[in-house]
Amino acid sequence: MKWDWKRESERFLTVARNAEIRISELKYKASRSSSSVHKMDHDENLARALFYGHLHGRDFLSTRELLIAYLQTLTAKPHPGAEAFSLETFERAWEHEKSTLLAQLKAGT
């Protein structure tokens, strides 16, 4: 399939926005429950929102190869500040988003 950087950028924005919507829901649920499930889900969605928001509209989206190269060298993660319940969960989720996208791109999907 031919690479369409505009479509990919919009897809990344959609993923980020959907995760942001979930964050609000999960923050509320986490505040009303002692279960760690909502907190973990919150942090995973926070990582997804920040990861895909970071990719949206960037120059390296111009080709699949540039995006792959960027992801392979991406080591810095944003610090979620007080928004994350667990920094460890956030970082693990960030790495999962990165490795999943990288695998998809390399497979051409």
C-alpha positions in Angstrom: 0.0 0.0 0.0 1.2 3.5 -0.9 2.3 5.6 2.1 0.0 8.5 2.8 1.5 10.7 5.5 -1.6 12.8 5.9 -3.7 9.8 6.5 -1.2 8.4 9.0 -1.0 11.7 10.8 -4.8 11.9 11.1 -4.9 8.3 12.3 -2.4 9.1 15.0 -4.4 12.2 16.0 -7.6 10.1 16.2 -5.9 7.5 18.4 -4.6 10.2 20.7 -7.9 11.9 21.0 -9.8 8.6 21.7 -7.3 7.9 24.4 -7.8 11.3 25.9 -11.5 10.7 26.1 -10.9 7.4 27.9 -8.5 9.1 30.3 -11.3 11.4 31.6 -13.6 8.4 32.1 -10.9 6.3 33.8 -9.8 9.1 36.1 -13.3 9.4 37.4 -13.7 5.6 37.8 -10.3 5.4 39.5 -11.3 8.0 42.0 -14.5 6.1 42.9 -12.9 2.6 43.2 -10.1 0.9 45.1 -9.4 -1.3 42.1 -6.0 -0.8 40.4 -7.5 -1.8 37.1 -8.9 1.6 36.3 -5.6 3.3 37.3 -3.6 0.9 35.1 -6.0 1.5 32.2 -5.7 5.2 32.8 -1.9 5.2 32.6 -2.0 3.0 29.5 -4.3 5.4 27.8 -2.2 8.4 29.0 0.8 6.8 27.3 -1.2 6.1 24.1 -2.4 9.7 24.0 1.0 11.2 24.5 2.8 8.8 22.2 0.4 9.2 19.2 0.0 12.9 19.9 3.8 13.2 19.7 3.8 11.6 16.3 0.9 13.6 14.7 1.9 16.2 12.2 5.7 15.6 12.4 8.1 15.9 9.4 9.3 12.3 9.8 5.9 11.1 8.7 6.8 12.0 5.1 7.9 8.4 4.5 7.4 5.1 6.2 11.2 4.6 6.3 11.7 8.0 8.2 9.1 7.1 10.7 10.6 3.7 11.3 14.1 5.2 11.7 12.7 7.8 14.1 10.9 5.2 16.2 14.1 3.0 16.3 16.1 5.9 17.8 13.3 7.2 20.1 14.5 6.7 23.6 13.1 9.7 25.4 9.6 9.4 27.0 7.7 12.4 28.2 7.2 12.6 31.9 3.5 12.4 32.6 3.8 14.4 35.8 1.1 14.0 38.4 -1.3 12.6 35.8 0.0 9.1 35.9 -0.9 6.9 38.8 2.2 4.7 38.2 5.2 5.9 36.2 6.2 2.3 35.7 2.9 1.4 34.1 3.1 4.6 32.0 6.6 3.8 30.7 5.8 0.1 30.0 2.7 1.2 28.0 4.7 3.8 26.1 7.2 1.2 25.1 4.4 -1.2 24.1 2.8 1.5 21.8 6.2 2.2 20.2 7.1 -1.5 19.6 3.7 -2.4 18.3 3.7 0.5 15.8 7.2 -0.3 14.8 6.3 -3.9 14.1 3.2 -2.9 12.1 5.3 -0.5 10.0 8.0 -3.0 9.3 5.4 -5.6 8.3 3.8 -3.0 6.0 0.4 -2.9 7.7 
